[in-house]
Amino acid sequence: MSYVAGFVCGLGRGIYRGMPKSSKLPRKLKVSNMFNSIGTETSKIGNAFGAAGFLYYLVGKTLNALLEDQLDYLSPLQKNMVCGAATGAVFKSTLGVVPTAFGAVLGAGLAGAIHLLTEAGNKSGYIGFEMKFWLYLFNNFLKKSLIS
């Protein structure tokens, strides 16, 4: 799911960046530039989103295995935000202290926002799943994909 979201974001960014700066270029060059830009952006952003989603799963699984008793008093929203903060920090940890802190805040915010959106969607009946620290959903997915 995260890869598809990244693909769509990359598609929009690729179209925007692929627009020709000059209208004097030949049509063939304009089309080629557009396709190159779309391909580059969709793969770059899609892979980043997919890696962040998989990292979120791994961090959640590790936190649940190591700190299960310590996280019992937290609500599901708080658990997702802790997992998102740890994921964002790990994702940006190679860039220094400031990007690590920014990644942690951004990860916590995104995880909290997605949790609240899925909660609202469940209450209104538009969607039928919960964001349960991602463990149950990914475990079932991995089991099904490894069996088949």
Contacts in CASP RR format, 6 or more apart in sequence:
PFRMAT RR
TARGET T0000
AUTHOR 0000-0000-0000
METHOD contacts of the structure
MODEL  1
MSYVAGFVCGLGRGIYRGMPKSSKLPRKLKVSNMFNSIGTETSKIGNAFG
AAGFLYYLVGKTLNALLEDQLDYLSPLQKNMVCGAATGAVFKSTLGVVPT
AFGAVLGAGLAGAIHLLTEAGNKSGYIGFEMKFWLYLFNNFLKKSLIS
2 49 0 8 1.000
2 50 0 8 1.000
2 52 0 8 1.000
2 53 0 8 1.000
3 46 0 8 1.000
3 47 0 8 1.000
3 49 0 8 1.000
3 50 0 8 1.000
5 46 0 8 1.000
5 49 0 8 1.000
6 42 0 8 1.000
6 45 0 8 1.000
6 46 0 8 1.000
6 48 0 8 1.000
6 49 0 8 1.000
6 50 0 8 1.000
7 42 0 8 1.000
7 45 0 8 1.000
7 46 0 8 1.000
7 49 0 8 1.000
9 45 0 8 1.000
9 46 0 8 1.000
9 49 0 8 1.000
10 38 0 8 1.000
10 41 0 8 1.000
10 42 0 8 1.000
10 44 0 8 1.000
10 45 0 8 1.000
10 46 0 8 1.000
11 38 0 8 1.000
11 41 0 8 1.000
11 42 0 8 1.000
12 41 0 8 1.000
13 41 0 8 1.000
13 45 0 8 1.000
14 34 0 8 1.000
14 37 0 8 1.000
14 38 0 8 1.000
14 39 0 8 1.000
14 40 0 8 1.000
14 41 0 8 1.000
14 42 0 8 1.000
15 34 0 8 1.000
15 37 0 8 1.000
15 38 0 8 1.000
17 37 0 8 1.000
17 41 0 8 1.000
18 33 0 8 1.000
18 34 0 8 1.000
18 36 0 8 1.000
18 37 0 8 1.000
18 38 0 8 1.000
19 34 0 8 1.000
20 29 0 8 1.000
20 30 0 8 1.000
20 33 0 8 1.000
20 34 0 8 1.000
25 33 0 8 1.000
51 91 0 8 1.000
52 87 0 8 1.000
52 88 0 8 1.000
52 91 0 8 1.000
53 87 0 8 1.000
55 87 0 8 1.000
55 88 0 8 1.000
55 90 0 8 1.000
55 91 0 8 1.000
56 83 0 8 1.000
56 84 0 8 1.000
56 87 0 8 1.000
56 111 0 8 1.000
56 134 0 8 1.000
57 134 0 8 1.000
57 135 0 8 1.000
57 138 0 8 1.000
59 83 0 8 1.000
59 84 0 8 1.000
59 86 0 8 1.000
59 87 0 8 1.000
59 90 0 8 1.000
60 83 0 8 1.000
60 86 0 8 1.000
60 87 0 8 1.000
60 133 0 8 1.000
60 134 0 8 1.000
60 135 0 8 1.000
61 135 0 8 1.000
61 138 0 8 1.000
63 71 0 8 1.000
63 82 0 8 1.000
63 83 0 8 1.000
63 86 0 8 1.000
64 71 0 8 1.000
64 133 0 8 1.000
64 135 0 8 1.000
71 79 0 8 1.000
71 82 0 8 1.000
74 82 0 8 1.000
76 115 0 8 1.000
76 130 0 8 1.000
76 131 0 8 1.000
76 132 0 8 1.000
76 133 0 8 1.000
77 112 0 8 1.000
77 115 0 8 1.000
77 116 0 8 1.000
77 119 0 8 1.000
79 133 0 8 1.000
80 111 0 8 1.000
80 112 0 8 1.000
80 114 0 8 1.000
80 115 0 8 1.000
80 131 0 8 1.000
80 133 0 8 1.000
81 108 0 8 1.000
81 109 0 8 1.000
81 111 0 8 1.000
81 112 0 8 1.000
81 115 0 8 1.000
82 108 0 8 1.000
83 111 0 8 1.000
83 133 0 8 1.000
83 134 0 8 1.000
84 104 0 8 1.000
84 107 0 8 1.000
84 108 0 8 1.000
84 109 0 8 1.000
84 110 0 8 1.000
84 111 0 8 1.000
84 112 0 8 1.000
85 104 0 8 1.000
85 105 0 8 1.000
85 107 0 8 1.000
85 108 0 8 1.000
85 111 0 8 1.000
86 104 0 8 1.000
87 107 0 8 1.000
87 111 0 8 1.000
88 100 0 8 1.000
88 103 0 8 1.000
88 104 0 8 1.000
88 106 0 8 1.000
88 107 0 8 1.000
89 100 0 8 1.000
89 101 0 8 1.000
89 103 0 8 1.000
89 104 0 8 1.000
91 103 0 8 1.000
92 99 0 8 1.000
92 100 0 8 1.000
92 102 0 8 1.000
92 103 0 8 1.000
92 104 0 8 1.000
93 100 0 8 1.000
114 131 0 8 1.000
115 131 0 8 1.000
118 127 0 8 1.000
118 129 0 8 1.000
118 130 0 8 1.000
118 131 0 8 1.000
119 130 0 8 1.000
119 131 0 8 1.000
121 127 0 8 1.000
121 128 0 8 1.000
122 128 0 8 1.000
122 129 0 8 1.000
122 130 0 8 1.000
129 137 0 8 1.000
END
